[in-house]
């Protein structure tokens, strides 16, 4: 594996951008590789190395890279223009399609990023209820805005900075935290704090490693929030259109008050969506007094890429197919683990999976006990064998429709060597 050009680019980038990157988790030692092009299940870097990709832009590319059908739709749109700053017909069509799979979403608003969606949903919850406090799950990641950067997951966990500098004390004061998979602790917090507007949570955690809800935990959360007159926000930016067409709420039979979507919903382009009960969403400007706006919100390119992707998922039963591919890969890895003495475990749900250097965690505190250094050695061994996993023990791996049986077999062999 040659990385000369990537190393040279990083040496320049480090002088121009903080950490040399545009997002923290992309920075890993001694330096990241720089992608030149991508197609299907593969990334090709500037030095000509080819990698089977299980990061997939952190879950956004369920069809794989440069999907032909999405690309053709975007080419046609380019001839018509790519930003209008006006309403377009596709907004209506896409909103109807989303509502079809998410019955809890009676109205929605298109925005530009997942961070913007969660930030707007929290503002709306406060505006609707008249309460200031929120509850989040320890280690969950809901974007990079102040209210949720308290023991955040993703890059903040990777670099051991659970509280970001620059977050005012007032925001920390109004953000309460409870462990995942602990309904009793949530009940205690809500009983003691009657000024909580909402609970925001990833129904399946994907940014403190993959952490799966146990038993009836999510149903208990829904029951407790209702009993305490607290809104429940499901952050399905990762799980939406991946666990099922209707996301985790379909899988677990939960109806949240508000939902945020992103990643897959943008088909590889920037997007965020928040929506929920009509009476809540009608409080959003211009119909209500909770303000939110954006020049690029509902832009034709993001909407078309997302709309086309979701239509392909529906038509070709992609979610089921991709889940089967992940099951096949993880089964092969489990067979390897049973033959090795390494302290390594694996978990999978639908097309999400995670390899843990340590015990499978049930919450954030347990995730912090995983062996980050051993994982990164493993990461580099795999990279040398042409397999790219997310460069952090605290991220989740993803499967796409583009991954072939050959990719799966090559990956199993590479993991066997790396272990």
N, C-alpha and C positions, 0 to 999 in steps of 0.2 A: 504494500500500500504506500503510494507516494503522496506526500502532502505539502510539497514545496510551495506551490502557488497559494494554497490555503494559508500556510504559515506567513508568507509574504503579505498577503491581503490583511491578515489579522494584525500584523505589525503596523500596518498603516491605519487600520480601523481603530486600534487602541488609542491612537493620538487624536482621533476625530469624534469618537462616540464613547460615552461612559461604559467601561468594560469592553468596548469594541463591538457592542451588539445593540440591537433595537428592542430586545426583551431579555430579562435576566437569565432565564433557564437555557438560553442558547449559548451561553458562555460556559465552557468547561475546559479544564487543563489538559495539555498545555495550550491548546487552541482548538476552535471548532473547524470543521471542514466547510467549504463554501460550495453551494450547489450551482451547477451550470444549467441543468435541465432535469426534468422529471417526466416520466410517462408510466402509466399503469401502476405497478407495485414498486418501481425502481426510482432511485435518485442517482444522478450522475454528477460528480463534483468537478471543479475546475481542473483537477489533476487527472481526470479520466477514470477515477474509481467509481464502481457501480455498487450500490447498496440496496438490499431488499428493505423497504421502509415499513416499520411498525409504529412509527410516530404519527405519520399521516397528518402533519400540521396540527398535532395534538387533538386528533379525532375528527377533524373537519371533513376529511376526504374519504367518505365511505365508498365512493365509486372508484377510488384510486386517483392518480394524477392525470390531468389533461384528458378527462373523459370526452370521447368523440362527440356524443350527443349534446353535452353541455357546451362544448367548444363551438359546434355549428350554430347553436342558438345565439351565442354571444357574437359570432361573426355577423349574423344577420342584423342584430341590434346595433352594432357599431356603425352600420350604414345609415341608421336612423338617428344617431346621436346617442351620447352616453350619460348625459345629465341634463335635466330640464328645470328642476326647481318648481315643478307643478305636479298635481295629481296625475296618475296614469292608470289606465284600465287594469294593468297587471296587479296593482295594489288590491283591487277588489277580488280578482280571481285567486290570488295567492292567499288572501285572508280567508276566503271561503274554503280553500283546500286545507289550511291549518285547522280551522274550526271542525272540519270533518273528522280529523284524527284526535283532536283535543276538545272533548265536550265541555271541559271546565273553562275553556276560553270562549266567552261569548262576544267579547270585543278585544281588539288588540291594536298595538301601535308598533310600527316598524322604526327601528333606530339603527345605529351603525356598528355597534360592538356589543359583546356580552357585558362588558363593564358598564356601558351606558344603559343596558337593559336592567341590570340589577340595581344600579343607582336610581333609576327612574321608578322602578317597582317599590323600592324602599321609601322614596319620597311620597309616592302615591299612598302607600300604606299608612304613613304618618298623617298625610293630609286627610285621608278618609276617616281615620279613627280619632284624630285629634290627640294622639298619644306620641311620645317622643322616643321611647326606648325600643330597641330591637333585640332579638335573641338570634345568635348564629351558633353553628356547631364548631367546636374547637377543631382547628386544622382545615376547615372548609375554605375554599377559595371562590370569591364572588366578584373578582375584578380588582382593580387597583385604585378604587376611590376610598376616601377616608373612613367611612363608617364601617367598612368590612376588613380593613387592614389591621386586624387584631388577631394575633396568632394565625395569620393567613397561611394557606398551603402554598403549593407550587414553588416558585423561585424563592419566596421568603423563607420557606422551610428549608430548602436546599442549602441556603447560605446561612442558616442558623440565626435569622433575624425575624423572630416571630412578631415583633412590633416595629412598624416602620417609623423612622424619624420623620418629623414634619406633620404628624397626625395630632391635631389639637386634643388636649385633655378632655374637652367637652364631648368629643366624639367617642373617646374611649369610655367615658362615663355612661354614655347612652347605649353602648353595645355590650350586652350580656352574653355569656358563653356557657354552653353545656356540652358534655361529651356525646359523641355519636353512640347509638345503640344503648342509650340509657334514658328510657322514658320517665323513670322515677325522678331523675334529677331535673328534667324539664318541668315536670309537674311542680316540684318544689320551687323552682325559680319563678314560675308564673303565679304561684300562690302568694309568694312574697312580694311580687312586683306587679301591681295592678295598672301600671302605666306603660305596659308593653303593647306596641302597635302590631308587631308581627314576629313570626319565626321564619327565618330564611334558611333553607338547607338544600344541599345536594342530596337527593334521595338515595343515590349511590355515590359515595365519595370517590373522586378521581384525581385529587391533587395532593393527597397525603399518602400516596400509594392508593391502590384500589381497595376500598373498604365497603363491604356489602352489608346491607341491613339484615339483622337476625330476626327470625320468627315474625311476630306481628308488630315489630317496632314501629313501622311507618303508620300502621293503623292506630296504634296507641297515640302517636304524635298528633294525628288528625283529631282523635277523640279529645285529647287534652286541650288542644288549641280551641276547639269549639266550646268546650266547657268553660274556658276562661275568656271567651269573647276576644280571641287573638287571631289575626289573619295568618294563614299558612301560605308561604311562598315556596314553590318548588323551583329551584334553579336546575333546569333541564338543558342547560347549554351543552353539556357533554352527552347526557343520556337521551335527549330528545331525538327521535328518529333513529336511534341506535339500539336501545334495549327492545323497542317495538316501535311501530309507526306512531303510536300514541305515547311513547316514552315510558318512563318508570311509573307514571300514574296509571297507565294501562296495565302494566305488568303486575302492579301491587294493588290495583283496585282502589286508588285514592283520588279524591277530587279536591285539589288545593284551591285556595281563593284566587291566587295569582300564580302565573307561570312565566319563567323567562326561557327563551330559546336562542340558539345561535349556532355556530360551527356548521353542522350539516345543513342547517336551514339556509345557509348562504352559498352552498355549493362550491366553496372555495373562495368566495368573495366576502368582504367584511359585512356583517349583519348582526343585529340584535333584535329581539322581539320580546315585548312583554304584553301580557293580556290576562284576562280573567273575568270575573263576574261583571255583568253589565253595570250594576249600580256603582261598583267601584271604578270601573274604567271611564264612566261618564264624568268623573271628576277631573279628568285630564283636559287641559286646554286644547282647543278653544271652547269645548262644551262645559268645562269646569274650571276650578281655580287652582289646580295643581299644574304648574307650568313645566313644559318640556318641549324642546324644538331642536331641529338639526337640518342644516343645508343639504346634507347628503342622505338624509333619511328617506327610505323608499326609492332609492335611485334605481334606474332601469337595469343596470348590470348585475347588481347584487340580487335584486328580486328575480330576474330571469334565471340566473345561475341556480338560485335556491329552488325556484318553482320547477325548473326542468329536472333538477336532481330528485325532488320529492315525487314527481310524476314517474320517474324511472324506478324509484324504490317501490312505489305502489304497483306499477305494471309488472315488474319482474320479480316480485317477492324477494327483494334484495336483502332485507333485514334477516330473514330466515336463512338464506344462502350463506351470508357472511358469518352468521353465528355458527353454522355448521363447520365452516372453514376454521374458525377459532377453536371450536371444540376438538377438531382433528389435530391441530397444532399442539394444543395444550395436553391432549392425551399422549402424544408422542413425548412431550417434555416430561410429563409425569412418569412415564416409563423410564426415562433417563434418570430422574431423581431417585427412583426406587433402587437403581443400581449404583448410585453414588453415595459417598459418606458426607457430602457437603450439607451444611445447615441451610438448605434452600427449599422454599415451598412455592407453590403457584396457585392462583385463584383465577377463575374466569366467570364472567356473566355475559351472555350474548356474545358480542364481538369485542368486548373489553377483557383484557387479561393483565396480570402483573406477576412478575417473578420476584419473590422476596428473599433477601439474604437475612434470614431469621424467621421467626414465627409469623404466620398470617395475622395481621393486626385486626382488631375489632373497633379501634378508635385511634385518635391522633397520638395519644401518649404512647400507645403500643407501637405505632408506626415510627416514632422517633427512636425506638430501640433497634431498628433495622441497621444493618452494617452498610453504611453509605460507601465506605472505602472499598469494601469487597465488591459491591455492585459496580463501581466505576472501573475496577480492574476487569470485571466481566464484560462491561460495556465496550472497552477497548479491544478485548480479545475478539468479541463478536464483530466489531467494526473491521478488524483486520481480516476477518473471514467473510466480509461482504454483507453483514446484517446490521441494520441501524435500529436500535431501541432508543427511547427517550433518554437523554443524558442525565438522568436523576432517578434515584431509588424511589422518589416521591411522586413520580409521574406514572401514568397508566399507558399500556400498550394497546394498539388498535389493529383490527383486521379490516381489509377492504375487499370489495368484489373483485378487484384486479389481481389479488394474490392467487397464484396457481398451485396445483399439487406439487409441482417441482420446487416452487418457492418454499413451501411448507417442509418438504423433505430436506432441502438444503439448510433450512433454518434449524431443524432438529439436529442435523449433523454438526452444524457450527456450534450450537449450544452444548452438545456433548463434548466437543473439543475444548470449548471455553471453560466448562465446569472442571 
